[in-house]
Every structure is written in C-alpha cells, then in structure tokens.
Amino acid sequence: MEGNYGDHRSAAELNNRNYMWADHTDTQTVYVYPTQSNRSSTIKDKLEDGLEKTKAAASTGFKKIKQGSTVGIHWIKHKAFSKPVPAIEIRTNSDMAIPIPSRQLFIDGEWREPVRKNRIPVINPATEEIVGDIPAATSEDVDIAVKAARTALKRNGGKEWASASGAHRAKYLRAIAAKITEKKATFAKLEAIDCGKPYDEAAWDIDDVAGCFEYNADLAEALDAKQNASIDLPMDTFKCHVIREPIGVVGLITPWNYPLLMATWKVAPALAAGCAAILKPSELASVTCLELGEVCREVGLPPGVLNILTGLGPEAGAPLASHPDVDKIAFTGSSATGSKIMTAAAQNVKPVTLELGGKSPIVVFDDVDIDKAVEWALFGCFWTNGQICSATSRLILHESIAKEFLDKLVEWAKNIKISDPLEEGCRLGPVVSGAQYEKVLKFVETAKREGATVLFGGERPQHLKKGFYMEPAIISDVTTSMQIWRDEVFGPVLCVKTFSTEEEAIELANDTQYGLGSAVISNDLERCDRVAKAFEAGIVWVNCSQPCFSQAPWGGKKRSGFGRELGEWGLENYLSVKQVTRYISNDPWGWYTPPSAKL
C-alpha cells in the first residue's frame, strides 16, 4: 500500500499528527518510533520506518490500538522504552464516512412529512454519488410552519417564549450549544459530505456554531437589564421608558457554503430576542440544519419556536418571503436572489436583512513579509473551497514585488492538498455541485478568452477523476473591464492586478459594485488606517483576511446588502422597540377650553 507523501512535515510535527493512506482503502494502525529513525524526517521515512517495525509488533511488545479508534494521539509502550511513545494512526475515508440521516420537515417540534411527499437527493460533491435525500417543502408546508410559529409566540399568553425573560431563553440556547459540542464530530462529517468542505474547516465551523449560541445566550440575559430603560425627557410632566420586544415570526433563508454556521447567525439571535423562526436552508446543503431540529427536540425547545423547512427556493423560499404572517425576512445569498426577496417582502412592508455577494479586494504593499502575505492571500480566497461571499478574490499587488510575490503564490498554491474532504490534511475540497463546478470553470475560460493569463490551476487535478474538484486558479494580466474582475465567481479563483501608488490601490479596491469585505497588508499601520477608512466596505481586515467573531458586526454596503449580523447588532435585527410615555402631572393638560358649565 503506497502512502501519500505530498505533505513533508517534520518529525516533531508528525509526532502530533495522524496520517491517512492516499488510496484510502482501509484502516491500519502503524506504530512509529518517533525518535529512532536516523533517516530523513519526512512523513515518508517515518512511516516506512514505522511499517517495518509494525511487522514485528506482536513479538516486540507493542500494545495494539483498537482499529478505527478516535482520531488523536494514542500512547503505547515498548518494552525497551521507559517513556511512552506516540503511535500514528492511519485514518481513511471509511473511518470518517457516516450515513446521511433520513429526516422529515421539522415543524411544531415534530418531524412531519411534506404535504406533497416529495424529496430531493443529497449528492456528495466528492464522489458525485447520491448519498441520501431531504424533504422538499412547498407553500402548503410553509403555511403550516408559519401557523406553528405564530402559535408558539402566543402560547400561554407569550409566557412560554416571547414574553419570557431573556434568562429563560438563554438556558435553551446554552443547552443547544452543549448538544452541538457533544455531536461536533458527527456534524463536521455531515457537512464535509454534504457540501465538500474540508473536515478540519467543518469542525472549526461547528465550534463557531456552539460559540454563537453561547454568545447569544449572554445577549439574551443582558436583554433583561435593558427592559424598561428610562428616557430623559425635556418636560418633567412626563416619564418615558422603552420595551424591547421580539419582532415576531421571522423567515430565515440561508446559503450552502456554511450550512449550519450561517443558519446559526440568524437562528441564535432570533431565538435570543424571543422570536419564533422558520429556517429555510439551501437545498444544496441542508443536512446539518435538519440535525439542528433534532438537537432542539432533545433539549426540549418549546414546539413551534424553531421550524426547519428544506426545499427548493421557488417552492419553499419564495412563499416564505412573501407570506403575510411572517414579520421579517433575513437572507444570505446572491444579490440577484436578494433583490427578489426584497420585492416579495415589500408587498407586505416587512423589514429585511440582506447579506449578499462580494468581490472583495486584498491590497498588498511593498513593505510586507512576502511569505506571510502570500499565505493570507491564499487563505482569503481559497478557504472554504473559494466559496465565500467575503472572499478577497481581487489581489491588488504593489508592482515592485509583483514578480517575486506571484512566483511564491504559485509555489504555495501547488502545495495545497486537494482531496476528499474527509482525508487528513485536506485543504481544498470539491465545489458544492456540478452546476457550480461548470460555472467556475466557465469563469476561467472566459478570463483566458478575454486576454488574462492563468498562472496556475483552473483545471481538474489529475489525481482526482471524480468529484467537482478544481485546482485553485491564479489569474494575472487582468483589466478592470474583464468579467473575472467585476463578477463574483464563488469558487477558488484569484485574479491579480498591480498598482504603483496608494491612491491607485484604493481606486482599484473600490472599483466594484460590491462592498462586503476588504483587506490591506502593510507594515505601515498609519497607512493601513488611511486605507481602511477609504475602503467602501462593511468589513476591513488589516494584515489578515477572513477572521470572523460572534462579537463583531458583519455586513456590507452597495450590492452586498444592508443590515448587520453578529454582535449586539445581530440581536437588534430581531427586536422591535416600543415607547411607553406616561403623563404624571395632576394638572389637566389645558389645551382645549373646557365647555362652559350649564346654568
């Protein structure tokens, strides 16, 4: 069996990692002497050394580790050693793969079959195989879910949820966070299989999901102290206070690139505020969102507080957006669909929050550590397989370092491990679907036809014959009129343009209809401050790209949408403020002349 030796980590790194065979046909446990090899300290040598010793494991006193055991460092003792030595477990896809749960729609705290009984296949983008299916909701199911949500708000006079204390709701949010943490490995595997996200990224996302629920539990508790807050008035004959109330029934429509995390950005603050919600995730990646329903059932969330409808946009999303008994819509997705959401919501004059597309810039000046800047440029565009609304996919590079930077950029890109998302060390998986794959490839072909140069990538990797895989593309010789510069790709494609002055860099950065993310990399922090203020974007990263925290606001300008998610701003999306003013004087108001007394 041949190992995958593309990742040449040091012996010290190897001792703290697990390893998987390239052909991923089975699972074996390999025992390695981490300090005993006098040969090269690459993975290849370490594993060969370990395999030689493994042949005699039974006779040399090694303690066998259970096959298929949890990924991590396992310790064994050899009779010749006084200290334990780590064993390296070779993990394969068969270890990681799990079946897709078969669920129905989650409505009113129960699993319910869709009215029309239709289902949608789940396709693993790494294999192009159908691995399960999800229920397909339609307008009839939307009606049922909205009614359940409305009932949940009014049940027991609202005391069960809407008018309960924030502390009461926080207990449920924390219970959800704890359950998600408990099921982290399962959720991460499901996301990797469902949308192609590398397992390590998916696991990171699930940590963020739990953290977001915890953070919004804190906000829910803090909301209690803000209730009945006094307002200073210029007239002492009046007293005024404000009441923060849940906005009502909310429709939450979410994308496929961060299936559970993007849903949580909406679900957690909506529930913290006391709303009842109908979540409609993307039909391309809904599995973990349905599992959130099971978590809610397990923690005893009151029926109807969260309802989850999977299905197609026109059949489930559109009826939700236009439903007269839905009080607000929050949407993350494309600008084109966002416009349709706005139109539908406008018919009932309901508020919307839109987090839409982007074509974000990353400006790199000539005073940087090039290797550090190269890694941020790659991460900013190729993280999550390049499918990020905030991807810094326009690299604006100072001309004096352009050649060296691009040479290193290509070198680093070639070293990115492209594989099945469940393989150890995967850093680029497949894009989510066949349609998206063809769309991304077409962007690259159009760029070439318009005169750009593909420095690397943009094609199927030779070692992967199936799946929607693509080598990350780096495209230079780009003009501002090209499609690759102007339009969102939503795939692992980075386009590059050079500049000579700070003013030119800012002009190029703002040369877009979008305004979500932006980044500047420079050792001159005063310059970074100037550029940050000049960027026409809702988010600015300095000397990094893509960090995101539950505590900080997230949202854009221009065609990237409006409103903010996360932080206290995210909670405010789901609250309505009511003013209560009381006249406290014993004197009559005295505006009108009283009628004359009758004689």
N, C-alpha and C positions, 0 to 999 in steps of 0.2 A: 504494500500500500504506500503510495507516494504522498509525502507531506506538501503542504503549501508553504513555500519558503519566501514568499514575497515580502514578508514583514521581518526585517532583520533587526530584532530588538536585542539589547544587551542581555547578558546572563542575569544581571540584577533585575532588569525588567521582567525577564522570563520567569524568574522565581516568584513573581507576584501576578502572574497571568495564567490563563488557561489557553488551551490550543485545540484547534479543530482540523481534521484532515480535509484536504481540498475536495476529495471525491465524496465526502460525507455519506459513506455507505453504511457505517456502523459506529458504535461507540466502543472505545477501548480505554482502559486506564493505563497510563505509562508512568513508571517510576523513574525519576531522574535524580542523579547525584548533582545538585546544583553547583557544588564547588570542586567536583572531582575531574572535570574534563580539562585537559591541557590543550585542547584544540581551540579553534575559533569559537567565540562566544555568540555565534548566531543561533537562531532557532534551529536551523538545520542540524548543526553539530550537536546541540544539546539534545534534540530529540533522537538523533541516531545513537548517541551515547546512551540515552535512556532506554531505547528499544533493545540495544544489546544486553543491557543489564536486566531488562524485563523478562527476557527469555529464561533467565535462571531465577526468577522471583520466588518461585515456590521453594527452592532449595536454599536460598540465601537469607531467608528470614524476613522478607518484606511482608507487611500486613496488607492484604488486598483491600482495596476500597470498593464499595458497592458500585456496580456498573450503573451508569445513568444517574449518579448522585447529583445533588445540587451543585451548580457551578460555584466555584470558590476555591480557596486554598485548603487542601487537606494535608494533614500531617501523618507521617509514618515513621517508624523506627527500624533501623537496620542493626543487626547485632554488633556490627563493627563501630557504630557511632554512639556517642554518649548523648548527642543532641538530636532532636527530631529534624528531619529534612523534609521540605515540601515536595509533594507529588504533583505532577501536572496532569490534569485530566483532559483528554482529547474529547471535546464536545462536538456533536454532529447535529445536523438538522433534525434527525429522528428523535434526538433528545428534546428538542425545543418545540417541535410541531405539536399542536393540540387541536382537537376538533372545534369547529365553529358551533357554539350553542344554537339550538333551534328555538327561537323566541317568537312571540306574537307582539302585537302592539301593547304598550304599557299605558293603560287608561284607568283612572279612578282606583289606582292601587292594585290592579289586577292585569293579568295577561289576557288579551282579547283578540280573537281572530278578526282580521279586517272584514268589513261588511261584504266586500266583493271577493274575498278569499284569495286574492292574488298575492304572489310572492316574486321577489327579484333575486336573481342569482348573485352570489358573492364570488368574485373571481380573484384568485391570488395573483397579483401582478408579477410575482417572481417566477411563476410557473405557467401562467395563462390558463390554469385549470379552475373549474368550478369547485369550490370547497364548502359551499353551504348556500343558504338563502335567507332573506329577510322579508318581513311582511311589507306589503305595498298599500299604504293608506290612501284613501281618496276623500273627497269632500264630505261624504257621509261620516267617515271616522273623525274628521276634523270637527264636525258638529257635535259628536258625542264627547270628544275630548274637551271642547270649549265648555260644554254644559257641565262636565265634571269639575272643571277648574272653577267655574262660577259658583257651583255648589260648595266647593271647598272653602271659598272665601266667606260665604255666608253661614256655614255650618255653626250651630251653637252661638249665633249672633256674632260670628267672627272670632270668638274667643279661642277657637282651636288653632287658628293660624294668623289671619290678617291683623286682628287687634290684640293678639297675644304679645307678650313682652319680647323684646329682641333677645333677651337671655334664654327664653324658652325656645326660640327658633335656633339659637346658636348651638344648643345641645344636639339637635338633629344634624346640623352642619358638621359638627365635630365627629359625630358618630359615622357620618358618611365618609369623612376624611380617614378615620381609623379603618373602616372596612376596605377602602380603596388601597390603603397602605398594605393591609393584610393580603390583598389579592394582586399586589403590584406585578409579580412575575406573570400571572395569567393575563392581566390587562395588557402588559407590554408585548407579550407574544401575539395576542389577538390583533393588536394594532399593526405589528410588523407584517403579519399575514394578510391583513385586510387592505392596508394602503401602501405597503412596501417600505415603510420607514425602518431604517436600521434599528435593531433591537436595543442597542445602547441608548439611542436617541429616544426611543419609545419609553424606555424605563425612566429616563430623565423626565420626560413629559408627565408620566404618572406621578412621580414625586411632586411635580409642579401642580398637578390636579389636586392632590391631597393638601398641599400648601395653600392653594387658592381657597379651598373650602374652609381651612383653618383661619385664614386671614379674614374672610368674610364673616366667620363666626365672631371674631373680635369686633368687626364693624357693627354687627347686629347688636352685640352687647352695649357698645358705645352709643348706639342709637337711643337707648332708653334715657340716657342722661341729657340728650338733646331735645327730648319731647317737652312741649310746653315752654320752650325758651322764650323769655321776655324780650320785647322790642321796645326800645326807648322812643317815646313819642314827644312831640313839642307841646302837647296840651295835657295838663295834669288832670283833666276831667275824664281821660280815657286810659284804659290799660289794654295792652295787646300782647298776645303770645302766638306762637306758631305750632302747629301739629304736623308732623311728618307721617304721611300715610302711604301705604302701598298703592301704586298706580292702578293695580287691578289684575286682570288676566293679561298675560304677555305671551306673544309668539316669538320664539327664538329659532332662527334659521341659521345653521352653521355649516362650515365647509369640511372638506375631506383631508386637508393636509395635517391638521392637528385634531383628529376626530373628537377625542374626549376633552382635551385641554380647551379648545375653542368653545365647546359646549359649556364647560365649567366656568369660563369667563363670563358667561351670561346666566347660567343656572344659579351659581352660588350667590351673586349679589341680588338676583331676583328673589330668591328664597329668603335671603337675609332681610330684605325690605318688607317681606310679608306678602309678596305676590303669589299667585298661582300661575304655573307656566305650562306651555305646550312646546316641547322641543322637537324640531324637525331637522335632523342631521342630513348630510348629503347621502344620497343613495349609493355613492361610490365607497363610502367607509362609515358604516353605521353600527358595527358590531359592538364596540365598547360602549357606545351610547345606550344601546339596549341593555347592556350589562349594568349600567348605572341604574336602570329601573329595578333590577334585581337587588342591588345594594339598598335602594330606597325601601323596597319591600322588607328586606331583612332588618333594617333599623327602625321600622315602624313609622315611616313618614306618613302623615295623615293622607287618606285617599284623595286623589284629585289635585294635590298640591303640585306634583310634577307628573306630567303626561308625556309620553315619548312616542312620536309617530314617525316611522320610517316610510320612505316612498319617494316617488319622482317629484320634481319641482312643480310642473304644471298641475299635477293631480293632487298634491298634498300641500306644497309650499304656497302656491297661489291662493287656494281657498283660505289658508290660514292668514295670509297677509291682508286679504280683503274682508275677513269675517267681521260682521258688525258688533259682535260681542267680545272682540279682542281689543284691549285698550292701548296696546303698544306693540310695536314690532322692533326687534333688534336683529340685524342681519350682518353676517360676514360672508363675503364672496366677491364676485366680479362686479365691476362698475356697471356693466350692461344690465345684469340682474338687479343690482341695487336701484337703478332707475325705475325698473318695473315695480319693485317693492314700494318705492315712494309713490308712484302713480296709484297703486292699489290702496295704499294706506290713506292717501289724500281724499279718497271718496268718502271716508268716514272721519276725516280730520283727526287722525290719530298720530301721535308722535312716533318717530322712527329714529333709530341709531344705526348708522351705516359705517362699517369698516370694510373698505373696498380695496381695489388693486393698487399697485405701485410700480414704479420704475426708478428705484432709489439709487442715488449716487454714492460712491465712496471716493473721496478726494485724497490722494496721497502726495504729500510734498517731498522735497528732495533731501530733507534732513532726518529721515527715518532710518531705523534699523530695518534693512530690506527684508530679511528673513521673517521677522516678526510681522511686518506689514503684509508680506505675501500670504502668510497663514490667515490673517484676518480677512484679506481679500477673498481667499478661497472659502473660508467659513461663512462669510457674509452672503455668498451667492450659492454655495453648493450644499450647505446644511439643509436637512430635510429634503434631500434629493433635488434641491433647487426650487422646490415648490413652496415658496414663502412669499406672502404678499409684500413683506418689507424687504425682500432680498435686495442687497446692494449690488445690483446686476449691471450697473454702469460704472466701470472703473475709470476714474479721471486722474491721470498719472502725469507727474512733472516730467517734462521732456528730457531733462538731464539724466534721469535714472531709468528711463523707459526701457532701454535695451537690456540692462542687467536685471531689472525687475521682471520683465516678461520672460527672459530665459529661465529665471528661477521659478516663476509662476508655472511655467510648463513643466519644469522638472518636478515640482511639488505635486502638480495635478496628476502626473503619470504615476505617482506613488500612492494615490488614493486607492484603497481597496474597494473594488466594485464586486459585490457578491450577493448571494441570497441574504436578505436582511437578518436572518437568524444565525448566520455564521459569525463566529467570534471575530471581532475586529472589523466588521463591515462598516464602511464609512460612506458608501453610496449605494443605495438600492435602486430598484426599478421605479419609474414614474407610475402613477396610480392606475392608469388604464390604457387600453390600446388607442383610444381616441386621443388622449393626451400625448401619448408617445408620438403618434403621427403628426400632431400639431407642433410639437417641439422640433422634430426632425425637419419639418417644413420651414420653420423659422431659420434654421441653419442653412438650408438650401437657398432660401430667399436672400440671406445675407451674402452668400457666395455669388449669387447671380447679380446682386447689386454692386459688387466690387470689393466686398470685405475679404479679409484673409483669415482663414481658420488656422490658428497656430497649433491647436491640439483639439482632439475629441470631436464630438458631434456625430459619432457613429456607434453602432453596436460593438461592444467589446468582443474580441474574437473568442474568448473562452466561455462566453455565455450565449448559447444557441437559442434559448427560450427565455421568455420574460421580457418586460418592457424596459430593458436596460439601455443606457446610453453613456458613453464616456463623457465626462464633463467637457464642455466646449469653451474655448478661449478664442475670441474673435477680435482681430485688430483691423486697422485701416478703415475705421468706421466713420461715416459722416453723420451729421445731425439730421439729415433727411431720410436716413435708412430706417426701415421697419424695425430692425434689431435695436436701434437706439430709442425709438419712440414707443413701442408697444410692449406690454407685459408678456413675457414668454411663459412663466410659471414652469420652469424646468431648469436643469443645470447648464445654463448658458450665460457666460460673462462677456460683455463687449467692452472694448478699451478705446479710450481717446486720450490724447496728450494735451497739456497746456503749458504755458510759459509764465503766466503771472497769476497772482491771487485773484484778481478781478476776473480774468478769463475763466478760472476754475469755478468761481461762484456762478458766473453766467451759464456755463455748461451744466452745472449741477441743477440749476433751476429751470433748465430748458426741457420741461416735461409738463404734461397735463396733470401729473400725479403729485402728491405731497405727503406721503406717509413717513418713510424713513430716510435717513441720510447719515453719512459718516465722514469724518475728517481724521486723517492720521498725520501728525506732525509733532516734533519735539518742542515746538514753539507754542506754548499754551496761550499766550496772548493772541497769536494768530488763530488758534483753534476757537477762542472765544469770539473773535470777529466773524469767522466763517460760520460758526454755529448760529449767530444772530442773523446772518444773511441768508441762511438756508430757508427755503419756503417749504417747510415740512413740519409735521407734528412731533417727530422724534428725531433727535440728533445724538449720534454716538461719537465719542471722542476717543481716538486711539483704540477702537474696538468696533465690532459690528454684531448686531442681533441680541445683545443681552436684554432680558425682559424680566420684570419683577412684579409680583402681585400688588406691591405697594405704589408703583409708579403709573401715571396715566398713559394710555395707549390709544392713538387715533391719528387721523391725518387731516389734510387740507385739500383744497381743489377737488379733483375727481377721485381722491382717495377716501372721501366720505366726510362725515361730521359726527360730533359727539365723542366722548371718551369712555373707554372701558378701563377696568382695573383701578386700584386705589380707591379713595373715597369718591372719586368722580364716577366710578363704575356703579357704586351703590346709588348715587343720586339719580342715575338713569331710571331707576325703578321706584322712585318716591315722588309723591305729589305733596306740595306744601300748602297747608290750609291756614289762613289767617283768622284768628278769633279776637275781636275787639269788643270791649265792654265799656259802656258809659257808667261811670262810678259816682257822678255828682248827684246830690239830692235835688238840685235845682232843675226846673223844666228847661228844655232846650231853648225855647223862646224865639224860634224863627218865625212862626206864624202868630198873628194876633188872635187871641182866643175869642170865641164868639161872645157877644155881649150877653150878660145874664138877663133872662126874661123877667119882666116885672109881674 
